[in-house]
Every structure is written in structure tokens, then in C-alpha cells.
Amino acid sequence: MPDGMKHTAVKPIDRAMQHFAHVQTNYRHAEPIPFSQYLEQVTAHPTTAIRNIFQVFHDMIKSFVEKGVDEYEGDPESINYVYYDTSRLFVKNADNPFFADRLFSNRLVKLVDNFRSSAQQNKIYIFKGPHGSGKSTFLDNLLRVFEQYANSPAGCSYETVWRLDRRLLNQFDDVQMDRLLMRVSELMDEQELRNNNLQKAQRIIQRGELFVEVPCPSHDSPILMIPREYRRDFFDDLFNNDESKWKLFTEKQYEWLFKDSPCTICSSIYQALLNRLKNPQQVLQMLFARHYQFSRRLGTGISVYNPGDPTLKRNVLNNDMLQERINALLKDSGLVHYLFSSYAKTNNGIYALMDVKGYNVERLLELHNIISEGVHKVEYIEEKVTSLFLALMNPEDEDSIKNLPSLSDRIEYIKIPYILDLRTEVEIYRNTFNRHIDDNFLPRVLHNFARIIIATRMKKDSPAMQEWIKNPAKYSSYCDNNLQLLKMEIYTGNIPPWLDEDDRKALTARRRKNIIAESEYEGEQGFSGRDSIRIFSELYSTHAQKKSLISMTTLARFFRQNPAWMRMIPDGFLDSLMHMYNYTITQEIKEALYYYNEEQIDRDLKNYMFAVNFEEGAVVDCLYTGEKIRVGPDFYTPIETRLFADAENPEKAYAFRMEVQKEYTSRTLTQELRLEKKSIEQTRLYASLHERYVHFLKERVLEPFLKNDNFRRAIKDFGSEEFKTYDTRIRTDVSFLMQNLGTKFNYSKLGAKEVCLYLIDNQPVKPAPPVDADEDTRTEYAP
């Protein structure tokens, strides 16, 4: 390297130091701004420049949680039970992530929506849940993100700072000003003098000599310094007659602007200055606004108390040096008393109790008057407190506050139980053990593990489900007698497609709300979050292997070997889960095996729809296919056996034709084809018959293969040299099956082989009872 380059190269240490200095310089927050400049921000951005703690908290949640997804948006029976992605709030960059299931995230969003839609009164919001439900992790992550947001430009709120100007108070003349400038210039180096850096000298003087800076210990908004009786007129003059002004004057969330008063210290300062200067405008010249800096570690804006933290023996705080300067400046020691309590440090901030036990019970009792009245005594002065009070509580600790009935109406409980949403439960396993654990399970088995865990957390009896589904036995192929599997789907926001048409229509908004409401009383028993991680670890470490996947047989055997676990799992639940799994994979394999000539199906249906309009024995040319049809049993029977059960029964076959003919003449021909100008393929009758036809073919597609031993051996040998020895038909069918299982249902090659062998060895479950043909043709022809 040339010598010149050696001298100009920046050493790594210097580069690191320079970069750090640059970043740290940019990080510094702006100086307090005059009240007039603050008002400019208020008029430009009223919804962000004027915010109390509840509005900031609401905006933080909305900033980190995307708009919810309602899978049934537009459905008149939708209840706005939506999916919220809370990962940015609780998971991203968290040392200990918290996973909020759909039920809890809906509760949380509903809570913060109330912060922006109604006037706030002092309450304490208690998140109640059993041991191991993640309450502490939830609150830690929530406060961590809130602190970051509140200290960012997007989340900043403003607090009051008084700068008592000696000049305005006639304590500083021009001679003293010149003398100070001279003294400061003597302290500056020659380079700064050459640059005539007078502004820097003036800033030094302003900080140390011209002003006595008095921060509001209660972090009040500067806008509250306008006396309450004049505030409405002040806003009326400040804002134009636009939407922002209308919101401020009419919406409940802004009532605090016209009702709240500043802290006693700020009120005293304002009154003392007004008495001295006789000019409100000069008083407001000493009023400044600065960003409210939150710091959990320093207890500023955020204070968190653990049950073992002793209570303060002396809860009155002051600043003797500042008090002396205020007294000297105002020439009266009785005008302003700079006294405040520790509650002032979190006024317009968050005061949190980590579990209501130990010393935190005392703290909650001390909050009694504050929460009820919004004020408390600090020696001889009143201090107002408007904070967001949060607490965590185990169900058994509720007894500690039952003796305070007057406090009960000031408490709002938010349930934070064990996870009841199986998708969230699975995400916890993936996060704990890595996202590749799915590769060790056959599809759906991992989610079925979660279903077993969640079943122990749910109540066996569900009045809401029983009121909805009168006959659970009809779903025995894919649900348990207590309908817990169905209820789990409702909790995840999914309405299963296997529900029959009547039950789907009967799931009204009222019924769905009642089902969701029952979650308030579940999730307090069963396997805890820690238990589920421990059990999953045992299953995974014992049975996860490279050459085989964890199947439902393995899963069922794993739980049945432990009597203590089985006592917690509802009776018959494992068997029902096996039935549901068998039914599901049977449908998947049928779908994967199914291939049929669509042109043949199309011709059969069009010919059938046309033929039912003619008497038996008639020979007609089909209007839709051009084929010649001899109407009679030889034509009807092959098609009808693919459309409904008992097609060989002449009475049922005739009744079915009459229903099809009635639908064809009353709706298909007269309305859809002639008036709406639809093609025959777009009609409701064609779609319904097509669905029936395909359903029949899929139901019977397995029959030839289950009885063929060569088919099983070919699946086992798939991918090996031995597979090439099988005849062309079997190789084609097996290859088609394996490919479809992969592309349609995300099976790996190993998973596709194992699930097919499992199905063949265990035999498929019996298909669900066929729908009655007569009834079905009267209700939109659903299969």
C-alpha cells in the first residue's frame, strides 16, 4: 500500500467512534419550544399534538397491529370477530415473545378502541389469567413497545415546562446582560471568538442565568395551562371551522381538554405570574412545551412494581434547590410549593402492578381513592392523577380486593387465559423448537397435538353449542360428542365446510357471539403453556426421526401411555380426533386420486336436465349437446346412480326427476336462461347437479385400490427401482396420487407415502350418511 494511503486511511476504531458520535448526535431530542410554536403544531396536527395517555396508547396499538382480517366480511351474520396480526407488538425483537390468540387480540383491540371512542374515567385494567398463561411476558413486551413508540416522533406527546424569565420579572437589566455576555465570551476558546459564535453564548446564558426552568412534575399538556373557563373560546379562535375543530368540540375522547385542570404547581405558577405581570400574554411567553420522555427504568412515564418491591416510606418528593430559586424569583415563599408524589411521575403515563399480591396489594389499596376521585393529598396540597393503571392478577388473588366494593366498579377485567386458538398454539411450538418441526409430522398431526392440549382447557358442556347443534351425532365422522372440535374451529374464525346447510344457516350472529362469549369462562384449567411445551418436547425428542414422520397413531399412543394426561383429556376426545383425521385424509386422497372426463360429466348433466321434461319412451335431440336421447330407465339409471343414494328405488328416482324438472321449468329455463341470458353451465341447477356428480365419483374412487394388494406395495416402493416393475396402470395411478398430494395438500414425498399406507392399513372411515335426495333438491341442490 502506498505511504500516502496509509496516512489517509481511517482506522476502524476512529470510524466506529465517529459513526457512534454521529448517531448519538442525531438521537438527541429537540429543545423545549415556545407555547406559540407548540400551537402551530396543534393547528397543523391536532390529533397527534393533543393527546392524553389513553389516546397515545390507542395510537400505539393501531400503529403496531394491522387492520384485522374478517374472513366473512359482508356476511350479514358476521360479528366482526377478526384476525389481528400482533407479531410486531409482542413477537418481533422480543427476548421472550408473547403469542396472542385470536380471542385475546380481539379483547385487546376492543379495549383500546374504547379509549378513542369514549370519555375516559379513572379505572384500573386488570389482565386476569392462570399461572403459565404468559401475563408477565405480555405486559413486559407491551410496555417495551409503548416506551419505544412514545419516545419516537410518531408517538410523542408534549409536557409543560415553565421558563421563568428574569427580565420579564424585572430582575435583569441591560448592564447585567452585557456583563454576562462578557463573562461567557471569556470562557469560549479563540476559535469560537473568531467565528463570532454569539448564539452559543446566548444559549448558555439563557440556560443558566436568564431563566429558571421549572418542569411540570405531573407531565401536564401545555394546552391545559389555558384556564378551563376560557379554553373553549380559545380553541374556537385557534381553529378554523373544519373537521378537526368539529372533532375536538364533539367527540368524547377530547372531553378531557375542556374538563381537566393542570396540576397544583402549574396552577400556582400561572396565578403567581399573572398577579406579578398583570398580562396573560406575557405569562404564556414563559410557557414552553417539550417531548414527554418515557423511561421505565427511571420510573418516568412508566412505573412497574413487582410484588416483592417494598412500598416507599416517604412518598412526598421535592426539589429544595429549585424551590429556593422559585421563591427568590417570585419574592414570596408561599406562592408556589414544588411538592409532588411518586404518582406524579407517571401522571399521563402508565402505572403497572405485576401481580396483585405481596406489596402490590397495599399499592392497589392506596390507589383506591386515586382511582375513585382522581386526586389525592400530598401533605397539604391536592395532586390530580390521570394515569393508565394496569395490573396482572391470578384468579385466586381476586379475593384480596373483594372487601372493597366501591373499587369494584372501577375495575375492568380483561381475560388472558391459556391459548384456545389452535393456530396460535402451533405458532408457539414453532417459535420454541424452530419452524422446521412441521417436517417431522404428517400434515395435520401437529395441529391435532394442539387440539388435544386445547381440549383440556375447554369446558365439556357448552350451552351455546347445544342450543345451535341439536343432533351432534350426525357429525360423528369429524367431530366429538361435546362439539369441542367444532368450537375450536369457531374460535379460530373458521366455519367448517362440513356443516350441513341448515346448521350453517342457523349460525346467526347472536349464536356466534354466544359461542365466542363462552371463551371468557374457559382457559383457566387444563395443560398450561409451560405444560404444553414440556409435553411437546417429550413427544418431539422421542419420536422425531429422519426416516419416518410422526403420525396420528404415534400421537394417540403417546398420550394414552400416560394415565395422568388421559384424565385431563375429555372422554372419547382422542377417538373422535382420530375419526376426524381419518375422514379428512380420506377426502384428501380421494381428491388426489380423482380424475374423470369433464366432458363426459358435462354431457351427462345437460342430457339429463333436458330429458326429464319428456315422457318415457320419447326420442329427443338434446338442445344443449345435440345428442339423440331415448328417454327411459336405460338412460336415467347410469346417471342417477352418480347423483343420489337409492337411485335404483323407482319411487325415489321418480321423485328426484320431478324435483329437477320443477326447478328446470320454474327457474332455470324461464328466469336464468331467458331473462338473465345465462348459459346452461351458469345456472344453479347445473352447478348443484355437477357438485353431486363429482361428489359421488370421489366417494367411490378408493374402492378399487383398497382391495388391490399390488396398489399398496406400489405405494411402498414408489421412488425405488422396484416401482418400475409394476404394470403401467398402477404406476400411472400411484404417480398421479403422489403428485396431487404434494401439489394440492403440501405433502412431502415421504409424507404422501406414509399417509396412503396409513389409510390402506386402517381402512377409510365410513362416508357420512348421504343427504336425503327429496329434501336436498328443495334446498339449492347442495351435495
N, C-alpha and C positions, 0 to 999 in steps of 0.2 A: 504494500500500500504506500503511495507517495507520502512524503512528510507533511505536505500541506493538508492532505485529507485527515491525517491523524490529529492535527490541531483543531480542525473544524468539526469533527465528529462529536455528537452529543453522547455522553456516557449514559448507560441505562439508568443509573441512579438519578442523574440530573433530569433525564426525560421523565422518569416516574414522579419525581418531586414537582416538576413544572406542570405536569398534567394534573396532579392532585391539587396544586395551588389554583389552577385554572377552574377545575370543577368546584372546589370549595368556594372560590370567589363568586361563581355563578349561583351557588346554592344559597348565598346569603339573602335573607329576606329584606324587603324594602323598608325604609324608614317610615315612621308614622306620617300620615298625610293630614293636612288641614281638613276641618269639617266641611268646608266649601268644596274641596276637591272630592271628598267622600260622597257628597251629594250629587256630584256629576256622575259618579259610578252608580249611585242609586237610581238616578233617572234613566241612565243608559241600560242598566241590567238590574231591574228591581227584584226579580225573583231569586237572584243569587247574592246581591249586595245586602238584602234584608232577609236574614234567615235566623231563626232560633234553632236550638239543638234538635228539635223534632224534625224540622224541615231539612236540616243538613243530613240527619240520619236517613231520612227518606230518600234524599237525592243520592246518597252513597249507595244504598241498596239498589236503586234503579240504575245507577251507573255501572254496577258490577254484575247485575243479574239481567240478562237479556229478556226481551218480551217473551212471555210464555207462549207455548205451542198448544193449541186446542185441537186435538185430532178430530173433533166433531163440531168444529166451528160452523155455524149456520144451521145446525140441528136445533129445532125449536125446543127439544128436551135437553139441550146442553146446559150444564150448571157452572160453566167457566172453571172447571177443575182441570188446570193446565199443567204442562211440564215446564219447569223453570230450570235452566242450567245455572247452578250455583257454584260451579267449579272455580270461577275467578274469585269468588268471595271466600270460599272455605278450603280449596284444594291447592290452587296454583301458588307456588312459592311458600307453602306452609311446611313447617318442620313436621307437624302432626296433622295431616289433612282430616277434615270432618266431612262426612258424606251425608247430605240432607236428602231424605227420601221425598217423594212427591207430596205426601201428606203434610210433612213438616214445612217444606218450602212454600206450600200454599198458605199455611197458617202464618208464616213469617211475612210473606208479601201482603197478605190481608191486613196484618197488624200495621205495617209501615204505610200502607195506603190510607189508613185512618189518620195518620199523622199529617197528611196533606189535605185531607178532605173534611176535617172537623177541628173544632177548637180544642186545645189540649188543656187538661186539668192534671194536677199532680197525681200520679199513680206510681205504683211500683209494679213492674212487669216481671213476673216470676216464671222462669222456664223450669217446669217440673218434670222430672223423669227418674226412672230407677237407676241404680248403680250400673255402670258399664254402658250407659246409653250415649256417652260422648258429650255430656253437658259442658264440662270444663274445656274440652277441646273446641267445642262450638264457640264459647264465649271468648276464649283466647284469640281464635282466628278472626272473629268478628271485630274485636277491639283493635287488633293489629291492622286490619284493612281500614277500619274507620280512622285510626290515627294517621295512616298514610294519606288517605283521601282528604281529611280535614286540614292537613298541612300542605296540600297541593293547591295550585291556582284554581282548579275546578271546584274544590270543596271549601275554600277559605271563607271564614266568616270574620266579622270585624268586632273589635272590642274598643272600649273607651280609654283614652289616655289624656290627662289634663297636662298642659304645659303652662304653668303659671308664669306669666311674663312680668319680670320686674319693671320693665319700662312702662307697661300699661298700668302697673300698680304704683307708679311714681317712686320707684326705689332705684332708678338707674338714669343718670343724665348723660349728655354727650361727652363731657370731660372724662367720666368714668369709662365710657365706651372706647375713647381714643387710648386711654391708658391700658385697657385690656388688650386692645389690638397690638400695642407696642410690646406688651409682655409676652404675648403668644408668638409674635414675629421673632423675638429673641430666642425662642425655643426651637424655631424652624431652622433647618440647615441652609447653607448658602445656595444650593441648587434650587430649593423651593423658593428662596427670595428672588433669585434670578428669573424664575418662571412667574413671579408676582402672584403666587398661589393664595390670593386673598380669600377666596371662597372657602378653602380648607380652614384658614384661621377663623373665619366667621362661624363655621360649623363647630369648631372646638369651643368657641366662646358660647355659642348657643346651648351646647350640651351642658357645659359646666358652670356657666356664670349667669347668663341671661334668663334661664328658665329653671324652675323647679318642676321636675316631671313626676306626676302622681298617677300611676296606673290604677284603673278600677280593679280592686281585688275580686269583684264578682263577675268580671268579664262582660259587663253590660254592653249592649249595642249602642253606638253613639246616637242613634236616632231617638233613643229613649230620653236623652238629655233635654229634648224639647218638652216643656211641661205638658202633662197629659191633657189639660183643658184646652191647650192651643194646638195640639198635634193634628187634629182632623183638618183644621183650617190651613195649617202649614202644608200638609200633603195636598190639599186642594189647590194651593197656589203653586206647589212644586211640580205637579204633574199636569200634562195635557189631558184632555178628555179622551183617553184612549183605553184600550183593553187592559193595560197594566193598572191604570188607575181604578178601573171598574173592579178588577180582582182584589186590589188592596182594600177597597171600601166595602166589598160584599162577601168575600169568601171567609169561611170560618177559620181557616188556617192563619189568617192575618189579624184575628181579633186581638192578639197579644199586643199589636202595635198601638192600639188605642186604649188598652186596659192596663198594661203593665207600667210600673213606676221604676225609676232607677234605684240603685242601692242607696242606703242612707248616706254613705260617704260622698257619692257623686251629687246627691241632692243637696247636701250641706255645702259642698264646694260651689255648686251653681248659685245657691242662695247667697253665700258669703261674697262671691264675686259681684253678683248683681247689686247687693247692698253697697259694695265699695265703688263700683263703676257707674251704677245707675243706667247702664246701657247694655241690653241683651246682646246686641251685635258684637260688642267688644268682648263680652263673656264667651261667645261662641268662637271668637278668634283664638281663644286658648284651648278649644276643644279639638282633639285630634283622634284619628282612627288608625288602628293598626291590625294586622292579621292576628287572629287568636291562635296562638301556637299551642297545640296539644302535645302532652308528653305523659305517657302512663308512668314512666319510671320516676318522674319528678312529681307526679300527682297533680299536674296542671291540666285541667280539662277532662282528664280520665283518672279516676281513683278506683283501684281494685283491692278489696280486702278479703283475705283468706280467713277461715275460722280460727286459726291459731294466732292471728295478728292481734296483740293486745290493744285495747282502746286507749286513746290519748287521755292522760290525766289532766292536761290543760288544753282546752280546745279554743282558747282565745289567742289570736295572733295579732301582732302589731309590728310597727317599724319605728323605733324611737328616733332614729336619725331623721327620717322623713317627716315624722310628726313635729320635730323641732323646727325644721325648715318651713313647714306649712305655718306653724304658729308665728314664726318670725316674719314671714311674708305677709300674713293676714293681720298681724298685730293683735291677735286675740286667740288665746288658747282654748276657748270654749266653742268656737265656730265649727271646726271640723275635727272629728275624732276618728283617727285612722285605725279602727278596730274591726276585726272580722274573724270568722271561724274557718275551720278546715273545709266546711261545706261550700264556702265562697270559692275555693279553688276549683271546684267542679260545677259551679253555677253555670248554666247554659252549656253544660258538658255532661259526662256520663259518670254516675256513681254506681259501682257494681259490687255485689256481695257474692263471693264464690262459696256457695252452700250456706244455708241458713242453719247454722249450728255453732257451738262454741261462742266465741266473742261476737260472731256475726248476729246472734240472737239479740244481744244487747244493742248492737248498731241498728237493727231493724226496729227495736222498741224506741230508740232515740229518734228514728225517722218518723215516728207516729205523728207528732204534731206538725212536723215539716211537711209531710205528705198531705195531711188533712187541711192545714191552714196556709201553707206556702211560706210561712215566716217563722222565725224563732228568735229568742233573745240572745244577744251577745253582750254580757254584762248589762248595761242599761240602755242599749240601742237595739232596734229591731233589724234583723237581716232577712231579706227575702231569698228564697231558694227556688229556682225553676230549673231542675235538672232532669235528665232521663235516668230514672232509677231502675236498675236491672238486678236480678238475683237468680241464683240457681237453688233448686231445692229437691231433695229426695222425698218421695211420697210420705215416708214415715215421719219426716221432720215437720209436717204440716201441723202437728199437734202443738208445737211450740208457739204458734201465733193464734190459736183458736180462742184464747182468752181476751182477744182484742176485737170485739165485734165491730167497733167503729172503724177499724182499719180494713175490715174485710171488703167493704165496698170500694176501697181504694186499691185493691189488689186485682190484677188481671193475670190469670194463669195461661201460659202457653205450653201445651204438652210437647215434650221432646222424648218420646218413648223409644224402645228398640225399633229397629228398621222393620217396616211392614211392606215395603215395596221391593219385590224380588230383584228388580234390575239394579237398584242401589246396593242391595246386599251382595250381589255378584261383583259390582264395581269395587267393593271393599276388599274382596278376596283378590281381585286382580291387582289392586294397588299394594296389598300387603305382600303377595307372593310373586309378583311380576305378571305382566299381561300375557305371557305365553302359557299360562296354566290351561287355557282352553284347548291347547294342542294335545293335552293328556286325557281329555274327556270326549266321549261320543257327544255329538250335538244334543243339547237339551239336558244332559245329565248334570252339568254344573248348575244350571238353573233349578233343576229338581232338588239338588242338595239345598239350595237356598229356600225352596218351598218347604222342605222338611223343617228347617230351622224356624221359618216364619210361622208355620202351623202351631208350634209350641207357644208362640206369643199371642195367638188369637184366641178369642172365646169360642167354645164349641157351638153354643147356641147363638143364633143371630135372628132376632125378631124381624129385622128389615128384610133379610134374605127369605125367611119363611113366609112373610107376607107377600113377597114377589113370586117366588117359585113354589107353587102349591104341591108339585109332584117331583121331588128331586130324583126319584128312581129312574125317570126317563133319560137322565144324563149319566147313568151308571158307567157307561163306556169311557167317559172322560171327566168325571167329577166324583167327589166323595159325598157321602150322605149328608154331611153337615154343610156342604156347599162352600167349604173353605177355599178350595182351588178356584172356584168361580169368583169368590170375593177378592182373592189375591189379584186376579186379573182386573177387577174393577178398581182396586187400589192403585194399580199401575197406570190407570187411564184407558185400559183396553176393554172393549166389549167383545167377547169371543164370537167368532163367526158360527160356532156350532150351536148357538142358541136358536131355538125354533122361532118362527115368525111371530107367534103370539106372545112369547116371553120377551122378544126384542121390542115389540110394540108396547108391552106392559112396563118396560123400564122407563118410566116417566121421570121428569126432573125431580119430583117430590121423592120418589123411591130411591133415586140415585143419591140425593142429598142425605136421606136417612141412612143409607149404607155407609157413605163416607163419614157421617157423624158418629157411627159406632166405633170408628178408629180412636176417638177420644177416650175410650174405655179399654183399649187393647194396648199391647206392647209393654205392659208393666210386669209380665211374668214370662216364663219360658227361658230359652237359652239367651243369655246376654250377648252383647257384642264381643266381649272377651271370650266367652264360651264358644261362640261360633268360630272364631279364629283358631282357637285351640283344637276344636274338633276337626275343622278343615285341615289343619296342619297334620293331624294324625292320619287322616284319610290320604292326603296327598303324599306324605312321606312313605306310607306303607304300600300304596297301590299304583303310584305313577311310574310307569315303565316305558321304555322306548319301543318295545315290540308289541305292546297291547295297550288299549285305551280303557279307561275306567268306564264301565257300563252300568246300567241300572241294576243288573244282578249283583254286581260288586257293591254298589251303593246300598242296596237293600240289606245285603248280608252284613255290611259294615255296621249299620245301625242296630240290626236285630241281635248282634252279638253282645250288646251292652244293655242289660235289663234296666239300668237307671235311665238311660236315654229313652228307651221304649215307654217307660212310664210317663214321660213328658209328652211324647208324640200321641196325638188323638188316636183312639182305637180305629183300626181299619184304614187309617190315612195312607200308610205305606202301600197297602194293596190297591187302593184307589189311584195312587200316584203311578203304580205300575200299569194299571189298566189304561190310564190316560196316555202314558208314554207309549204303550204298545199300540194303542189306537192311532196316535199321532204318526209314529214311524210307519205304520201300515199304510196310512193315507199317503205319506211321502213316497214310499216305494211303489205304490200303485200309480201315483202321478209320474214317477220316474220311468216306470215300465210302459205306461200307456202311450200307444201311438195307433192311430186309426186314420183311415182315409177321410179327411174332412169333406171331400166332395161327395162321398157316399152318404155321410150323415146329412149333408145339405139336401141331397136329392130325396132321401127317405122322408125328411120332415116336410118338405114342400109338397111332395106327393100325398102324404098323409093328411095335411091340413086341407088340401083340395078335395081328397076322396071322401072325407066324412060328410060332405054336403050332398052325396048321391046315394041312391038306394043300392042295396046289394045286387050284384049281377050286372050292374051297369058297366059299360066300357067307355071310358072317357080319356080325352087327351089333356094332361095336366097343363094348366095355363102358365105355370112357373118353370117347368122343366121340359115340356114338350113330349114327355114320355106317355105311352099308352098304358092305362091302368084298368085292370079288371077288378072292380070293387067286390071284396068278399073276404072270408077268413084267410085264404091263402096269401092275400096281400096284407091284411091287418096284423096277423099274429106275429110274424118276424119283427115288425117294428114295435108293436105294443109290448112285447117282452123286454124291450130295452127302455120302456117309458114308465112302467109302474109294476108293482107286485101283483101277483094273481092274475096276470093277463090272460091265462087260459080259462078263467072263470067267465063264461059268456055274459052273465048279468053285469059283472064289474066292467068287462070290456065294453059292453054296450053303453053303460052309464058314462064311462070315460069319454067315448066318442061323442056322446051328446053334449057333454060339457065343453069339449073342444069346438064342436060345431056351433054351440051357442056363443062362445067367445069370438069365433071367427066372423059370424054374421053380425053380431051386435057391436063389435068394437073394431076388429082387425080390418074387415072389408069396408064398412061404412065410414068409420072415423079415420083410422090411421092411413089406409091406402088411398081412399078417395079424397077426404078433406085435408089431411095433413101431408099428403103426397109422399109418404114414406115408402121405402122398398119393403118387400116381404121380410127381408132379413132384419129390418129395424123394428119390427113390431114386437109387442110384449109377448104375444102367444108364441112366436118363433123362438124368442130368447128363452122362454121358460121350457119349452119342449127340448131345445138344444141342451140346456143345462141338465135336464133329466136324462137325456140320451147318453151324454158324456159320463154322468154320474154312474149310470148302470155299467157302462163298459169298464170304468175304473174299479168298481166294486168286484168285478169278476176277473180282472186281469191277472190276479195272482194264482187262481185255481190251477192252471196247467203246470205252473212251476213248482208249487208246493208238493206236488205228487211226483216230481221228477228228481230222482237222486242225482242224475248227471248234472242238473242245474246247480245243486248245492256244491258238488265237487268242483264245478267250473268256476263258481264264485271264489272258492277257497284257493284255486290255482291261478286266479286272474293275476296277470302280470308276470307269470313264470313261464318257463319253456313248456311245461306240461299243458298249459292252457291252449297251445297251438294244436294239440291232439284231438280236441273236441270238434264236433261237426260244425259246419258253417252257421247253421241257425242258432245254436246255443251260444257260439262265440259272439254273434251279432247282438243277440238279446242281452247277454251279460255286459258286453261293452257299452251298449246303449244305456243300460241301467246304471252302471258305474259313472258314466259321463254325466247323466242327468242328475244323479245325487250330488255330484260335485258342483255343477253349474246352477242348479235350482235351489239346493239346500245347504251348500257350503260344506259338504262332507269332504274330508281328505280321502286319499285312496285307501288308507288303512281303515279309516272310519266307515267308509262305504262298504267295504268287505265285511267288517265286523257287525255292522247293524243288519246287513242282509242275513248273515249266518245266525245272528240272534233271533231274527224274525222267523226264519225257517225252523230253527230248533225249538222255539217256544210256540209256534203256530200263531197266526194272527188272531186278534180278538174278533169276536163275532161282530158283524156290522150292526150299526144302530138299527132299531126297528124301522121298516120303511114307512114313509108318510102315507097316510090314507089317501088314496087317489081322488075319491069324491070330494073330500074336504079340501084337498090341495088345489084342485082345479078351480075352486071357488075363491082362492086367496092368492092371486097373482102368480100361480103356477110355479112356486118355488120348489126346488127338489127337496 
